[in-house]
Amino acid sequence: MARRPVLTGDIGGMAEKVRHNVDGLHFAAGDSESLADTMSRCLKEPALWARLAAGIPDILTVEEAVDLHRSLCFEGPLPPPATRNLWEAPWAEKVRAPKSSLVERGGD
């Protein structure tokens, strides 16, 4: 893994994901001087980049990500699988013609 610290504006999703002074740096969004100051800081503090890189968390394995999502979305085990086809709308079973009527009309 590359472990590259990120410079990001201080608003939005990236600002929520990147922890200021831990695994990246924030600058004032829309302020080019703030961005320039943040970039200058990276050049002037030799140990900063290595410290920020060390603060980047490990990437979750697929199994860890699934377990995390389960714990966030479900209190117990996963619900039973749906009985309908995944491409069908939940209400499709109610409006589907019985197979016997399709055979009578000669279709399938």
N, C-alpha and C positions, 0 to 999 in steps of 0.2 A: 504494500500500500504506500502511496506517495507521501501522505502526511504533510500536506501543504496548508499552512494557516491561511485564513481568508480575511481580506479587508472588505468590509461591507458597510453600507449605509445603516444608520441607527433606527430605521423603521422597516416594517414588513417581515416577511417570513425568514429571510436570511438573518436579520437581527435577532430573531427569536431562537434560531438554531445555533448561531455563532456566539459563544460566550466571550464577552469583551475581556481582554487581558488573560484569557485562559487558553483558548484555541484559535483566536483571531482577534481582530481589532475592529471597532466601530468608528465611523466618522459621521459628522453631521450630514444627513442626506441633503443633496442640492447645494452643498457648500464646497466649492472647489478648493478653497484655502484649507478647510478641514481635511479633505482628502490629501492634499499636498503635505500638510503637517504630519498626517498619519504615515504617509509613505516615507517622509524624511526621518521620522522616528525609527522606522524599520532599518534605514541605512545607518543611522547614528548609534543604535544600540546593538552591538554585535551578537549578544547572547539572546536577544529578544526572539528572533525567528526560531531558534532551537527550543527555547522554552515554550513558545506557543505550539510548535509541532509536537512536543512531548505531551501537551495537554489535550491533544485530539483523541477522543475515545476510539476504542476498537470498533470495527464494523461488526454488526450482529450477524451471526450465521442465520440461515433460513429457519432452522429449528428455533433459535432464540427469538427471532422476529415473530414467528407464529405463536410461540408461548406468550410473548408480550402482548400481541394483539388479542389473544384469547383472554388474558387477564383483564384487559381494558374493556372488552366488549361483552364478555360472558362471565357470570359468577360461577357457573358450573361447567359441565362438559358441553361440547358443541351440540346444537340442536340436531334432531334427526334430519337426514337428507330429504330434500323435497321430492314428492312423488311425481311432479310434473316435469316435462322436459325444460331445460334451462332457457330455451329460446321462446317458450310460451309465456304469455302474460298470466298472472295468478288467476284471472277470471276465465281463462280459456276453456277449462273443463266444463264450466256451466253453460257455455254457448256452443260447444262442439256437438255436431250431429251424431247420433248413435251410428255405430258401424252397420247395423242392419239396414238403416235407411240408405246408406251409401251403396250397399250391395243391390238393393232393390232398384236403384236408379242406374245401376251399371257402372258406378265409379268406385274408387277406393282411395 
